[in-house]
Amino acid sequence: MGNRVYALKSIGQGLTNFTMTEKIGGPIFPLFSRMIPPFDQSFEQYAKDLKKEAEAISKTN
């Protein structure tokens, strides 16, 4: 069981703050938690790619 939340917040001057949080749990999660690889690098890459695309769109508008 898990929950991932994405949030966009305007911080003024055409800038937006992006946050992504994820919580994984459930009654049997402790039994499998060591088998789940870390996703930190994937999440960082996702955020970088999102930023790149958003900036490219912003330049064309």
C-alpha distance matrix in Angstrom:
0.0 3.7 7.1 10.4 13.7 17.1 20.2 23.9 26.7 30.4 32.2 35.6 38.2 36.0 33.2 29.5 26.9 23.5 20.4 16.9 14.3 10.7 8.5 5.9 5.6 5.7 9.1 9.4 8.0 11.7 13.0 11.6 11.6 15.3 14.8 12.8 15.6 16.1 15.7 18.3 21.1 19.3 18.3 21.9 23.3 21.4 22.8 26.3 26.4 25.4 28.2 30.6 30.1 30.3 33.5 35.0 34.5 35.9 39.0 39.7 39.6
3.7 0.0 3.7 6.8 10.1 13.5 16.7 20.3 23.1 26.8 28.6 32.0 34.5 32.4 29.5 25.8 23.2 19.8 16.7 13.2 10.6 7.1 5.6 4.2 6.1 8.0 11.7 12.2 9.9 13.2 15.0 13.2 12.2 15.7 15.4 12.6 14.7 14.4 13.5 15.6 18.5 16.7 15.2 18.7 20.3 18.3 19.4 22.9 23.2 22.1 24.7 27.3 26.9 26.9 30.0 31.7 31.2 32.5 35.6 36.5 36.4
7.1 3.7 0.0 3.8 6.6 10.1 13.1 16.8 19.5 23.2 25.2 28.5 31.1 29.1 26.3 22.6 20.0 16.8 13.8 10.5 8.2 5.6 5.4 6.5 8.9 11.0 14.7 15.7 13.4 16.4 18.6 16.8 15.3 18.6 18.4 15.3 16.7 15.7 14.1 15.5 18.4 16.5 14.3 17.6 19.3 16.9 17.5 21.2 21.5 19.8 22.3 25.2 24.6 24.2 27.4 29.3 28.6 29.6 32.9 33.8 33.4
10.4 6.8 3.8 0.0 3.8 6.8 10.1 13.6 16.6 20.2 22.2 25.4 27.8 25.7 22.9 19.2 16.7 13.2 10.5 7.0 5.7 4.3 6.5 8.6 11.8 14.4 18.1 18.8 16.0 18.7 20.9 18.7 16.8 19.6 19.3 15.8 16.4 14.8 12.4 13.4 15.9 13.8 11.2 14.4 16.1 13.4 13.8 17.6 17.9 16.1 18.5 21.4 21.0 20.5 23.7 25.6 25.0 26.0 29.2 30.2 29.9
13.7 10.1 6.6 3.8 0.0 3.8 6.6 10.2 13.0 16.7 18.8 22.0 24.6 22.5 19.8 16.1 13.7 10.6 8.1 5.6 5.3 6.4 8.9 11.7 14.7 17.2 21.0 22.0 19.3 21.8 24.3 22.2 20.2 22.9 22.9 19.3 19.5 17.5 14.9 15.0 17.4 15.5 12.3 14.8 16.6 13.7 13.2 17.0 17.5 15.1 17.1 20.3 19.8 18.7 21.8 24.0 23.1 23.7 27.1 28.2 27.5
17.1 13.5 10.1 6.8 3.8 0.0 3.8 6.9 10.2 13.6 15.9 18.9 21.2 19.0 16.4 12.6 10.6 7.3 5.8 4.5 6.7 9.0 12.1 15.0 18.2 20.9 24.6 25.5 22.6 25.0 27.4 25.0 22.8 25.2 25.0 21.3 20.9 18.6 15.5 15.1 16.8 14.9 11.5 13.4 14.9 11.7 10.6 14.3 14.7 11.8 13.6 16.9 16.3 15.0 18.0 20.3 19.4 19.9 23.3 24.5 23.8
20.2 16.7 13.1 10.1 6.6 3.8 0.0 3.8 6.5 10.1 12.4 15.5 18.1 16.2 13.6 9.8 8.0 5.7 5.2 6.4 8.7 11.7 14.6 17.9 20.9 23.6 27.3 28.4 25.6 27.8 30.4 28.3 25.8 28.2 28.3 24.6 24.1 21.4 18.4 17.5 19.1 17.6 14.0 15.1 16.7 13.9 11.8 15.1 15.9 12.7 13.5 17.1 16.6 14.5 17.2 19.9 18.8 18.6 22.1 23.6 22.5
23.9 20.3 16.8 13.6 10.2 6.9 3.8 0.0 3.8 6.8 9.5 12.2 14.6 12.4 10.1 6.4 5.6 4.7 6.7 9.1 12.0 15.2 18.2 21.5 24.6 27.3 31.0 32.1 29.2 31.3 33.9 31.6 29.1 31.3 31.3 27.5 26.7 23.9 20.7 19.4 20.5 19.1 15.6 15.9 17.2 14.4 11.8 14.5 15.2 11.7 11.7 15.2 14.8 12.0 14.4 17.3 16.1 15.3 18.9 20.5 19.1
26.7 23.1 19.5 16.6 13.0 10.2 6.5 3.8 0.0 3.8 6.2 9.1 12.1 10.8 8.6 5.4 5.1 6.6 8.6 11.7 14.2 17.7 20.4 23.9 26.8 29.6 33.2 34.5 31.6 33.5 36.4 34.3 31.6 33.7 34.1 30.4 29.5 26.4 23.5 21.7 22.9 22.0 18.4 18.2 19.8 17.5 14.4 16.7 17.8 14.5 13.6 17.2 17.0 13.8 15.5 18.8 17.6 16.0 19.5 21.4 19.7
30.4 26.8 23.2 20.2 16.7 13.6 10.1 6.8 3.8 0.0 3.8 5.6 8.5 7.5 6.0 4.4 6.3 9.0 11.7 15.0 17.7 21.3 24.1 27.6 30.6 33.4 37.0 38.3 35.3 37.2 40.0 37.8 35.1 37.1 37.4 33.7 32.5 29.4 26.4 24.4 25.2 24.4 20.9 20.3 21.6 19.5 16.2 17.8 18.8 15.5 14.0 17.1 17.0 13.5 14.4 17.7 16.4 14.2 17.5 19.5 17.5
32.2 28.6 25.2 22.2 18.8 15.9 12.4 9.5 6.2 3.8 0.0 3.8 7.0 7.6 5.5 5.5 6.5 10.2 12.6 16.3 18.8 22.5 25.3 28.9 31.9 34.9 38.4 39.6 36.5 38.0 41.0 38.9 36.0 37.7 38.3 34.6 33.3 29.9 27.1 24.7 25.5 25.2 21.8 20.6 22.2 20.6 17.1 18.2 19.9 17.0 14.8 17.9 18.6 15.1 15.3 18.9 18.2 15.6 18.3 20.9 19.1
35.6 32.0 28.5 25.4 22.0 18.9 15.5 12.2 9.1 5.6 3.8 0.0 3.8 5.5 5.5 7.3 9.7 13.2 16.1 19.7 22.4 26.1 29.0 32.5 35.5 38.5 42.0 43.2 40.1 41.7 44.6 42.5 39.5 41.2 41.7 38.0 36.5 33.2 30.3 27.9 28.4 28.0 24.7 23.3 24.5 23.0 19.5 20.2 21.6 18.7 16.2 18.8 19.2 15.6 15.2 18.6 17.7 14.6 17.0 19.5 17.4
38.2 34.5 31.1 27.8 24.6 21.2 18.1 14.6 12.1 8.5 7.0 3.8 0.0 3.8 5.5 8.8 11.7 15.1 18.3 21.9 24.9 28.5 31.6 35.0 38.2 41.2 44.8 45.9 42.7 44.2 47.0 44.7 41.7 43.2 43.5 39.8 38.0 34.8 31.7 29.2 29.2 28.9 25.9 24.2 25.0 23.7 20.3 20.2 21.4 18.9 16.0 17.9 18.4 15.0 13.7 16.8 16.2 12.7 14.5 17.2 15.3
36.0 32.4 29.1 25.7 22.5 19.0 16.2 12.4 10.8 7.5 7.6 5.5 3.8 0.0 3.8 6.8 10.3 13.1 16.7 19.9 23.3 26.7 30.0 33.2 36.5 39.5 43.2 44.0 40.9 42.7 45.2 42.7 40.0 41.5 41.5 37.7 36.0 32.9 29.7 27.5 27.3 26.6 23.7 22.2 22.6 21.0 17.9 17.9 18.5 15.8 13.2 15.0 15.1 11.5 10.6 13.6 12.7 9.3 11.6 14.1 12.2
33.2 29.5 26.3 22.9 19.8 16.4 13.6 10.1 8.6 6.0 5.5 5.5 5.5 3.8 0.0 3.8 6.9 9.9 13.4 16.7 20.0 23.5 26.8 30.1 33.4 36.5 40.1 40.9 37.7 39.3 41.9 39.5 36.6 38.0 38.2 34.4 32.7 29.5 26.4 24.0 24.0 23.5 20.5 18.9 19.6 18.3 14.8 15.0 16.3 13.6 10.9 13.3 14.0 10.6 10.0 13.6 13.2 10.4 12.9 15.7 14.5
29.5 25.8 22.6 19.2 16.1 12.6 9.8 6.4 5.4 4.4 5.5 7.3 8.8 6.8 3.8 0.0 3.8 6.4 9.9 13.2 16.5 19.9 23.2 26.5 29.8 32.8 36.5 37.3 34.1 35.9 38.5 36.1 33.3 35.0 35.1 31.3 29.8 26.7 23.5 21.4 21.7 21.0 17.8 16.7 17.7 15.8 12.5 13.6 14.8 11.7 9.7 12.9 13.3 9.9 10.6 14.2 13.5 11.6 14.7 17.1 15.8
26.9 23.2 20.0 16.7 13.7 10.6 8.0 5.6 5.1 6.3 6.5 9.7 11.7 10.3 6.9 3.8 0.0 3.8 6.7 10.3 13.3 16.9 20.0 23.4 26.7 29.8 33.4 34.3 31.0 32.6 35.3 33.0 30.1 31.7 32.0 28.4 26.9 23.6 20.7 18.4 19.2 18.7 15.3 14.3 16.0 14.3 10.8 12.5 14.3 11.5 10.0 13.6 14.4 11.7 12.7 16.3 16.1 14.6 17.6 20.1 19.2
23.5 19.8 16.8 13.2 10.6 7.3 5.7 4.7 6.6 9.0 10.2 13.2 15.1 13.1 9.9 6.4 3.8 0.0 3.8 6.9 10.3 13.7 17.0 20.2 23.6 26.8 30.4 31.1 27.8 29.6 32.1 29.7 26.9 28.6 28.7 25.0 23.6 20.5 17.4 15.5 16.4 15.5 12.0 11.6 13.2 11.1 7.9 10.5 12.1 9.2 8.8 12.6 13.1 11.0 12.9 16.1 15.9 15.3 18.4 20.6 20.0
20.4 16.7 13.8 10.5 8.1 5.8 5.2 6.7 8.6 11.7 12.6 16.1 18.3 16.7 13.4 9.9 6.7 3.8 0.0 3.8 6.7 10.2 13.5 16.8 20.1 23.3 26.9 27.6 24.4 26.0 28.7 26.4 23.6 25.4 25.8 22.1 21.0 17.9 15.1 13.3 14.9 14.3 10.5 10.8 13.2 11.2 8.6 11.8 13.6 11.3 11.6 15.3 15.9 14.3 16.4 19.4 19.3 19.0 22.1 24.1 23.7
16.9 13.2 10.5 7.0 5.6 4.5 6.4 9.1 11.7 15.0 16.3 19.7 21.9 19.9 16.7 13.2 10.3 6.9 3.8 0.0 3.8 6.8 10.3 13.4 16.8 20.1 23.7 24.2 21.0 22.8 25.3 22.9 20.3 22.3 22.4 18.7 17.9 15.1 12.2 11.1 13.2 12.0 8.3 9.9 12.2 10.0 8.6 12.3 13.6 11.7 13.0 16.4 16.8 15.8 18.3 20.9 20.8 21.1 24.2 25.9 25.7
14.3 10.6 8.2 5.7 5.3 6.7 8.7 12.0 14.2 17.7 18.8 22.4 24.9 23.3 20.0 16.5 13.3 10.3 6.7 3.8 0.0 3.8 6.8 10.2 13.4 16.8 20.3 21.0 17.8 19.5 22.3 20.2 17.4 19.7 20.3 16.7 16.5 13.8 11.6 11.0 13.9 13.1 9.7 11.7 14.5 12.6 11.7 15.4 16.9 15.2 16.6 19.9 20.4 19.6 22.1 24.6 24.5 24.9 27.9 29.6 29.4
10.7 7.1 5.6 4.3 6.4 9.0 11.7 15.2 17.7 21.3 22.5 26.1 28.5 26.7 23.5 19.9 16.9 13.7 10.2 6.8 3.8 0.0 3.8 6.6 10.1 13.4 16.9 17.4 14.2 16.2 18.8 16.7 14.1 16.7 17.1 13.6 14.0 11.9 10.2 10.6 13.8 12.7 10.1 12.9 15.4 13.6 13.7 17.3 18.4 17.2 19.1 22.1 22.4 22.0 24.7 26.9 26.8 27.6 30.6 32.1 32.0
8.5 5.6 5.4 6.5 8.9 12.1 14.6 18.2 20.4 24.1 25.3 29.0 31.6 30.0 26.8 23.2 20.0 17.0 13.5 10.3 6.8 3.8 0.0 3.8 6.6 10.0 13.5 14.3 11.3 13.2 16.1 14.6 12.2 15.3 16.1 13.1 14.3 12.8 12.0 12.9 16.4 15.5 13.3 16.2 18.7 17.2 17.4 20.9 22.1 20.9 22.9 25.8 26.1 25.7 28.4 30.7 30.5 31.2 34.3 35.7 35.5
5.9 4.2 6.5 8.6 11.7 15.0 17.9 21.5 23.9 27.6 28.9 32.5 35.0 33.2 30.1 26.5 23.4 20.2 16.8 13.4 10.2 6.6 3.8 0.0 3.8 7.2 10.6 10.8 7.7 10.2 12.6 11.1 9.1 12.6 13.1 10.5 12.6 12.0 11.9 13.7 17.0 16.1 14.7 17.9 20.0 18.6 19.6 22.9 23.7 23.0 25.2 27.9 28.1 28.1 30.9 32.9 32.8 33.8 36.8 38.1 38.1
5.6 6.1 8.9 11.8 14.7 18.2 20.9 24.6 26.8 30.6 31.9 35.5 38.2 36.5 33.4 29.8 26.7 23.6 20.1 16.8 13.4 10.1 6.6 3.8 0.0 3.7 6.9 7.8 5.4 7.9 10.6 10.1 8.9 12.7 13.6 11.9 14.7 14.7 15.2 17.1 20.4 19.6 18.4 21.5 23.7 22.4 23.3 26.7 27.5 26.7 29.0 31.7 31.8 31.8 34.6 36.6 36.4 37.4 40.4 41.7 41.6
5.7 8.0 11.0 14.4 17.2 20.9 23.6 27.3 29.6 33.4 34.9 38.5 41.2 39.5 36.5 32.8 29.8 26.8 23.3 20.1 16.8 13.4 10.0 7.2 3.7 0.0 3.8 5.7 5.3 8.2 10.2 10.5 10.6 14.3 15.0 14.0 17.3 17.8 18.4 20.6 23.8 22.8 21.8 25.0 27.0 25.5 26.6 30.0 30.6 29.7 32.2 34.8 34.7 34.7 37.7 39.5 39.2 40.3 43.4 44.4 44.2
9.1 11.7 14.7 18.1 21.0 24.6 27.3 31.0 33.2 37.0 38.4 42.0 44.8 43.2 40.1 36.5 33.4 30.4 26.9 23.7 20.3 16.9 13.5 10.6 6.9 3.8 0.0 3.8 5.7 7.5 8.9 10.5 11.3 14.8 15.7 15.6 19.1 20.0 21.2 23.4 26.6 25.8 25.0 28.2 30.2 29.0 30.1 33.4 34.1 33.4 35.8 38.4 38.3 38.4 41.3 43.2 42.9 44.0 47.1 48.2 48.0
9.4 12.2 15.7 18.8 22.0 25.5 28.4 32.1 34.5 38.3 39.6 43.2 45.9 44.0 40.9 37.3 34.3 31.1 27.6 24.2 21.0 17.4 14.3 10.8 7.8 5.7 3.8 0.0 3.8 5.6 5.6 7.2 8.9 12.0 12.6 13.0 16.7 18.3 19.8 22.3 25.3 24.5 24.3 27.5 29.2 28.2 29.8 32.9 33.4 33.1 35.6 38.0 38.0 38.4 41.3 42.9 42.9 44.2 47.1 48.2 48.3
8.0 9.9 13.4 16.0 19.3 22.6 25.6 29.2 31.6 35.3 36.5 40.1 42.7 40.9 37.7 34.1 31.0 27.8 24.4 21.0 17.8 14.2 11.3 7.7 5.4 5.3 5.7 3.8 0.0 3.8 5.4 5.4 5.8 9.3 10.1 9.9 13.4 14.6 16.2 18.6 21.6 21.0 20.7 23.8 25.7 24.8 26.3 29.3 30.0 29.8 32.2 34.6 34.8 35.3 38.0 39.7 39.8 41.1 43.9 45.1 45.3
11.7 13.2 16.4 18.7 21.8 25.0 27.8 31.3 33.5 37.2 38.0 41.7 44.2 42.7 39.3 35.9 32.6 29.6 26.0 22.8 19.5 16.2 13.2 10.2 7.9 8.2 7.5 5.6 3.8 0.0 3.8 5.5 5.2 7.9 9.9 10.6 13.8 14.9 17.2 19.2 22.2 22.3 22.1 24.9 27.0 26.6 27.9 30.7 31.8 31.8 33.9 36.3 36.9 37.4 39.9 41.7 42.1 43.2 45.9 47.3 47.7
13.0 15.0 18.6 20.9 24.3 27.4 30.4 33.9 36.4 40.0 41.0 44.6 47.0 45.2 41.9 38.5 35.3 32.1 28.7 25.3 22.3 18.8 16.1 12.6 10.6 10.2 8.9 5.6 5.4 3.8 0.0 3.8 6.0 7.6 8.7 10.5 14.0 16.0 18.4 20.9 23.5 23.4 23.7 26.6 28.3 28.0 29.7 32.4 33.2 33.4 35.8 37.9 38.4 39.2 41.7 43.3 43.7 45.1 47.7 49.0 49.5
11.6 13.2 16.8 18.7 22.2 25.0 28.3 31.6 34.3 37.8 38.9 42.5 44.7 42.7 39.5 36.1 33.0 29.7 26.4 22.9 20.2 16.7 14.6 11.1 10.1 10.5 10.5 7.2 5.4 5.5 3.8 0.0 3.8 5.6 5.4 6.9 10.5 12.9 15.1 18.0 20.3 19.9 20.6 23.5 25.0 24.7 26.7 29.2 29.8 30.3 32.8 34.6 35.1 36.1 38.6 40.0 40.5 42.1 44.6 45.8 46.4
11.6 12.2 15.3 16.8 20.2 22.8 25.8 29.1 31.6 35.1 36.0 39.5 41.7 40.0 36.6 33.3 30.1 26.9 23.6 20.3 17.4 14.1 12.2 9.1 8.9 10.6 11.3 8.9 5.8 5.2 6.0 3.8 0.0 3.8 5.4 5.5 8.6 10.1 12.6 14.9 17.6 17.7 18.0 20.7 22.5 22.5 24.1 26.6 27.6 28.0 30.2 32.2 33.0 33.8 36.2 37.8 38.5 39.8 42.3 43.7 44.3
15.3 15.7 18.6 19.6 22.9 25.2 28.2 31.3 33.7 37.1 37.7 41.2 43.2 41.5 38.0 35.0 31.7 28.6 25.4 22.3 19.7 16.7 15.3 12.6 12.7 14.3 14.8 12.0 9.3 7.9 7.6 5.6 3.8 0.0 3.8 5.6 7.6 9.6 12.9 15.0 17.2 17.8 18.8 21.0 22.7 23.3 25.0 27.1 28.2 29.1 31.1 32.9 33.9 35.0 37.1 38.6 39.6 41.0 43.2 44.8 45.7
14.8 15.4 18.4 19.3 22.9 25.0 28.3 31.3 34.1 37.4 38.3 41.7 43.5 41.5 38.2 35.1 32.0 28.7 25.8 22.4 20.3 17.1 16.1 13.1 13.6 15.0 15.7 12.6 10.1 9.9 8.7 5.4 5.4 3.8 0.0 3.8 6.3 9.5 12.2 15.1 16.8 16.7 18.2 20.7 21.8 22.2 24.5 26.4 27.0 28.1 30.5 31.9 32.7 34.1 36.3 37.5 38.5 40.2 42.3 43.6 44.6
12.8 12.6 15.3 15.8 19.3 21.3 24.6 27.5 30.4 33.7 34.6 38.0 39.8 37.7 34.4 31.3 28.4 25.0 22.1 18.7 16.7 13.6 13.1 10.5 11.9 14.0 15.6 13.0 9.9 10.6 10.5 6.9 5.5 5.6 3.8 0.0 3.8 6.6 8.7 11.9 13.7 13.3 14.6 17.3 18.4 18.6 20.8 22.9 23.5 24.4 26.8 28.4 29.1 30.4 32.7 33.9 34.8 36.5 38.7 40.0 40.9
15.6 14.7 16.7 16.4 19.5 20.9 24.1 26.7 29.5 32.5 33.3 36.5 38.0 36.0 32.7 29.8 26.9 23.6 21.0 17.9 16.5 14.0 14.3 12.6 14.7 17.3 19.1 16.7 13.4 13.8 14.0 10.5 8.6 7.6 6.3 3.8 0.0 3.8 6.3 9.2 10.5 10.6 12.4 14.6 15.6 16.4 18.6 20.3 21.1 22.4 24.6 25.9 26.9 28.4 30.4 31.6 32.8 34.5 36.4 37.9 39.1
16.1 14.4 15.7 14.8 17.5 18.6 21.4 23.9 26.4 29.4 29.9 33.2 34.8 32.9 29.5 26.7 23.6 20.5 17.9 15.1 13.8 11.9 12.8 12.0 14.7 17.8 20.0 18.3 14.6 14.9 16.0 12.9 10.1 9.6 9.5 6.6 3.8 0.0 3.8 5.7 7.7 8.5 9.7 11.6 13.2 14.1 15.8 17.5 18.8 20.0 21.8 23.4 24.7 26.0 27.8 29.3 30.6 31.9 33.9 35.6 36.8
15.7 13.5 14.1 12.4 14.9 15.5 18.4 20.7 23.5 26.4 27.1 30.3 31.7 29.7 26.4 23.5 20.7 17.4 15.1 12.2 11.6 10.2 12.0 11.9 15.2 18.4 21.2 19.8 16.2 17.2 18.4 15.1 12.6 12.9 12.2 8.7 6.3 3.8 0.0 3.8 5.6 5.2 6.1 8.6 10.0 10.5 12.4 14.3 15.3 16.4 18.4 20.0 21.1 22.4 24.3 25.8 27.0 28.4 30.4 32.0 33.1
18.3 15.6 15.5 13.4 15.0 15.1 17.5 19.4 21.7 24.4 24.7 27.9 29.2 27.5 24.0 21.4 18.4 15.5 13.3 11.1 11.0 10.6 12.9 13.7 17.1 20.6 23.4 22.3 18.6 19.2 20.9 18.0 14.9 15.0 15.1 11.9 9.2 5.7 3.8 0.0 3.8 5.5 5.2 6.1 8.6 9.8 10.7 12.4 14.3 15.3 16.6 18.4 20.1 21.1 22.6 24.5 25.9 26.8 28.8 30.8 31.8
21.1 18.5 18.4 15.9 17.4 16.8 19.1 20.5 22.9 25.2 25.5 28.4 29.2 27.3 24.0 21.7 19.2 16.4 14.9 13.2 13.9 13.8 16.4 17.0 20.4 23.8 26.6 25.3 21.6 22.2 23.5 20.3 17.6 17.2 16.8 13.7 10.5 7.7 5.6 3.8 0.0 3.8 5.5 5.1 6.2 8.6 10.0 10.6 12.2 14.2 15.4 16.5 18.4 19.9 21.1 22.6 24.4 25.6 27.2 29.1 30.6
19.3 16.7 16.5 13.8 15.5 14.9 17.6 19.1 22.0 24.4 25.2 28.0 28.9 26.6 23.5 21.0 18.7 15.5 14.3 12.0 13.1 12.7 15.5 16.1 19.6 22.8 25.8 24.5 21.0 22.3 23.4 19.9 17.7 17.8 16.7 13.3 10.6 8.5 5.2 5.5 3.8 0.0 3.8 5.5 5.1 6.1 8.7 9.9 10.5 12.2 14.2 15.3 16.5 18.2 20.0 21.1 22.5 24.1 25.9 27.4 28.8
18.3 15.2 14.3 11.2 12.3 11.5 14.0 15.6 18.4 20.9 21.8 24.7 25.9 23.7 20.5 17.8 15.3 12.0 10.5 8.3 9.7 10.1 13.3 14.7 18.4 21.8 25.0 24.3 20.7 22.1 23.7 20.6 18.0 18.8 18.2 14.6 12.4 9.7 6.1 5.2 5.5 3.8 0.0 3.8 5.4 5.0 6.3 8.7 9.9 10.5 12.3 14.3 15.4 16.4 18.3 20.0 21.1 22.3 24.5 26.2 27.1
21.9 18.7 17.6 14.4 14.8 13.4 15.1 15.9 18.2 20.3 20.6 23.3 24.2 22.2 18.9 16.7 14.3 11.6 10.8 9.9 11.7 12.9 16.2 17.9 21.5 25.0 28.2 27.5 23.8 24.9 26.6 23.5 20.7 21.0 20.7 17.3 14.6 11.6 8.6 6.1 5.1 5.5 3.8 0.0 3.8 5.4 5.2 6.3 8.7 9.9 10.7 12.4 14.4 15.4 16.6 18.5 20.1 21.0 22.8 24.9 26.1
23.3 20.3 19.3 16.1 16.6 14.9 16.7 17.2 19.8 21.6 22.2 24.5 25.0 22.6 19.6 17.7 16.0 13.2 13.2 12.2 14.5 15.4 18.7 20.0 23.7 27.0 30.2 29.2 25.7 27.0 28.3 25.0 22.5 22.7 21.8 18.4 15.6 13.2 10.0 8.6 6.2 5.1 5.4 3.8 0.0 3.8 5.4 5.0 6.1 8.5 9.8 10.5 12.3 14.1 15.3 16.5 18.4 19.8 21.2 23.0 24.6
21.4 18.3 16.9 13.4 13.7 11.7 13.9 14.4 17.5 19.5 20.6 23.0 23.7 21.0 18.3 15.8 14.3 11.1 11.2 10.0 12.6 13.6 17.2 18.6 22.4 25.5 29.0 28.2 24.8 26.6 28.0 24.7 22.5 23.3 22.2 18.6 16.4 14.1 10.5 9.8 8.6 6.1 5.0 5.4 3.8 0.0 3.8 5.5 5.2 6.1 8.6 9.9 10.6 12.1 14.2 15.4 16.5 18.1 20.1 21.5 22.8
22.8 19.4 17.5 13.8 13.2 10.6 11.8 11.8 14.4 16.2 17.1 19.5 20.3 17.9 14.8 12.5 10.8 7.9 8.6 8.6 11.7 13.7 17.4 19.6 23.3 26.6 30.1 29.8 26.3 27.9 29.7 26.7 24.1 25.0 24.5 20.8 18.6 15.8 12.4 10.7 10.0 8.7 6.3 5.2 5.4 3.8 0.0 3.8 5.5 5.0 6.1 8.6 10.0 10.4 12.2 14.2 15.4 16.2 18.4 20.3 21.2
26.3 22.9 21.2 17.6 17.0 14.3 15.1 14.5 16.7 17.8 18.2 20.2 20.2 17.9 15.0 13.6 12.5 10.5 11.8 12.3 15.4 17.3 20.9 22.9 26.7 30.0 33.4 32.9 29.3 30.7 32.4 29.2 26.6 27.1 26.4 22.9 20.3 17.5 14.3 12.4 10.6 9.9 8.7 6.3 5.0 5.5 3.8 0.0 3.8 5.4 5.1 6.2 8.7 9.9 10.6 12.3 14.4 15.2 16.7 18.8 20.3
26.4 23.2 21.5 17.9 17.5 14.7 15.9 15.2 17.8 18.8 19.9 21.6 21.4 18.5 16.3 14.8 14.3 12.1 13.6 13.6 16.9 18.4 22.1 23.7 27.5 30.6 34.1 33.4 30.0 31.8 33.2 29.8 27.6 28.2 27.0 23.5 21.1 18.8 15.3 14.3 12.2 10.5 9.9 8.7 6.1 5.2 5.5 3.8 0.0 3.8 5.4 5.1 6.2 8.5 9.9 10.6 12.4 14.1 15.5 17.0 18.7
25.4 22.1 19.8 16.1 15.1 11.8 12.7 11.7 14.5 15.5 17.0 18.7 18.9 15.8 13.6 11.7 11.5 9.2 11.3 11.7 15.2 17.2 20.9 23.0 26.7 29.7 33.4 33.1 29.8 31.8 33.4 30.3 28.0 29.1 28.1 24.4 22.4 20.0 16.4 15.3 14.2 12.2 10.5 9.9 8.5 6.1 5.0 5.4 3.8 0.0 3.8 5.5 5.3 6.0 8.5 9.9 10.6 12.1 14.3 15.7 16.7
28.2 24.7 22.3 18.5 17.1 13.6 13.5 11.7 13.6 14.0 14.8 16.2 16.0 13.2 10.9 9.7 10.0 8.8 11.6 13.0 16.6 19.1 22.9 25.2 29.0 32.2 35.8 35.6 32.2 33.9 35.8 32.8 30.2 31.1 30.5 26.8 24.6 21.8 18.4 16.6 15.4 14.2 12.3 10.7 9.8 8.6 6.1 5.1 5.4 3.8 0.0 3.8 5.5 5.1 6.1 8.5 9.9 10.3 12.3 14.5 15.5
30.6 27.3 25.2 21.4 20.3 16.9 17.1 15.2 17.2 17.1 17.9 18.8 17.9 15.0 13.3 12.9 13.6 12.6 15.3 16.4 19.9 22.1 25.8 27.9 31.7 34.8 38.4 38.0 34.6 36.3 37.9 34.6 32.2 32.9 31.9 28.4 25.9 23.4 20.0 18.4 16.5 15.3 14.3 12.4 10.5 9.9 8.6 6.2 5.1 5.5 3.8 0.0 3.8 5.5 5.3 6.2 8.7 9.9 10.8 12.8 14.7
30.1 26.9 24.6 21.0 19.8 16.3 16.6 14.8 17.0 17.0 18.6 19.2 18.4 15.1 14.0 13.3 14.4 13.1 15.9 16.8 20.4 22.4 26.1 28.1 31.8 34.7 38.3 38.0 34.8 36.9 38.4 35.1 33.0 33.9 32.7 29.1 26.9 24.7 21.1 20.1 18.4 16.5 15.4 14.4 12.3 10.6 10.0 8.7 6.2 5.3 5.5 3.8 0.0 3.8 5.4 5.0 6.2 8.5 10.0 11.0 12.7
30.3 26.9 24.2 20.5 18.7 15.0 14.5 12.0 13.8 13.5 15.1 15.6 15.0 11.5 10.6 9.9 11.7 11.0 14.3 15.8 19.6 22.0 25.7 28.1 31.8 34.7 38.4 38.4 35.3 37.4 39.2 36.1 33.8 35.0 34.1 30.4 28.4 26.0 22.4 21.1 19.9 18.2 16.4 15.4 14.1 12.1 10.4 9.9 8.5 6.0 5.1 5.5 3.8 0.0 3.8 5.5 5.2 6.1 8.7 10.2 10.8
33.5 30.0 27.4 23.7 21.8 18.0 17.2 14.4 15.5 14.4 15.3 15.2 13.7 10.6 10.0 10.6 12.7 12.9 16.4 18.3 22.1 24.7 28.4 30.9 34.6 37.7 41.3 41.3 38.0 39.9 41.7 38.6 36.2 37.1 36.3 32.7 30.4 27.8 24.3 22.6 21.1 20.0 18.3 16.6 15.3 14.2 12.2 10.6 9.9 8.5 6.1 5.3 5.4 3.8 0.0 3.8 5.4 4.9 6.2 8.9 10.1
35.0 31.7 29.3 25.6 24.0 20.3 19.9 17.3 18.8 17.7 18.9 18.6 16.8 13.6 13.6 14.2 16.3 16.1 19.4 20.9 24.6 26.9 30.7 32.9 36.6 39.5 43.2 42.9 39.7 41.7 43.3 40.0 37.8 38.6 37.5 33.9 31.6 29.3 25.8 24.5 22.6 21.1 20.0 18.5 16.5 15.4 14.2 12.3 10.6 9.9 8.5 6.2 5.0 5.5 3.8 0.0 3.8 5.4 5.3 6.7 9.1
34.5 31.2 28.6 25.0 23.1 19.4 18.8 16.1 17.6 16.4 18.2 17.7 16.2 12.7 13.2 13.5 16.1 15.9 19.3 20.8 24.5 26.8 30.5 32.8 36.4 39.2 42.9 42.9 39.8 42.1 43.7 40.5 38.5 39.6 38.5 34.8 32.8 30.6 27.0 25.9 24.4 22.5 21.1 20.1 18.4 16.5 15.4 14.4 12.4 10.6 9.9 8.7 6.2 5.2 5.4 3.8 0.0 3.8 5.4 5.3 6.5
35.9 32.5 29.6 26.0 23.7 19.9 18.6 15.3 16.0 14.2 15.6 14.6 12.7 9.3 10.4 11.6 14.6 15.3 19.0 21.1 24.9 27.6 31.2 33.8 37.4 40.3 44.0 44.2 41.1 43.2 45.1 42.1 39.8 41.0 40.2 36.5 34.5 31.9 28.4 26.8 25.6 24.1 22.3 21.0 19.8 18.1 16.2 15.2 14.1 12.1 10.3 9.9 8.5 6.1 4.9 5.4 3.8 0.0 3.8 5.5 5.4
39.0 35.6 32.9 29.2 27.1 23.3 22.1 18.9 19.5 17.5 18.3 17.0 14.5 11.6 12.9 14.7 17.6 18.4 22.1 24.2 27.9 30.6 34.3 36.8 40.4 43.4 47.1 47.1 43.9 45.9 47.7 44.6 42.3 43.2 42.3 38.7 36.4 33.9 30.4 28.8 27.2 25.9 24.5 22.8 21.2 20.1 18.4 16.7 15.5 14.3 12.3 10.8 10.0 8.7 6.2 5.3 5.4 3.8 0.0 3.8 5.6
39.7 36.5 33.8 30.2 28.2 24.5 23.6 20.5 21.4 19.5 20.9 19.5 17.2 14.1 15.7 17.1 20.1 20.6 24.1 25.9 29.6 32.1 35.7 38.1 41.7 44.4 48.2 48.2 45.1 47.3 49.0 45.8 43.7 44.8 43.6 40.0 37.9 35.6 32.0 30.8 29.1 27.4 26.2 24.9 23.0 21.5 20.3 18.8 17.0 15.7 14.5 12.8 11.0 10.2 8.9 6.7 5.3 5.5 3.8 0.0 3.8
39.6 36.4 33.4 29.9 27.5 23.8 22.5 19.1 19.7 17.5 19.1 17.4 15.3 12.2 14.5 15.8 19.2 20.0 23.7 25.7 29.4 32.0 35.5 38.1 41.6 44.2 48.0 48.3 45.3 47.7 49.5 46.4 44.3 45.7 44.6 40.9 39.1 36.8 33.1 31.8 30.6 28.8 27.1 26.1 24.6 22.8 21.2 20.3 18.7 16.7 15.5 14.7 12.7 10.8 10.1 9.1 6.5 5.4 5.6 3.8 0.0
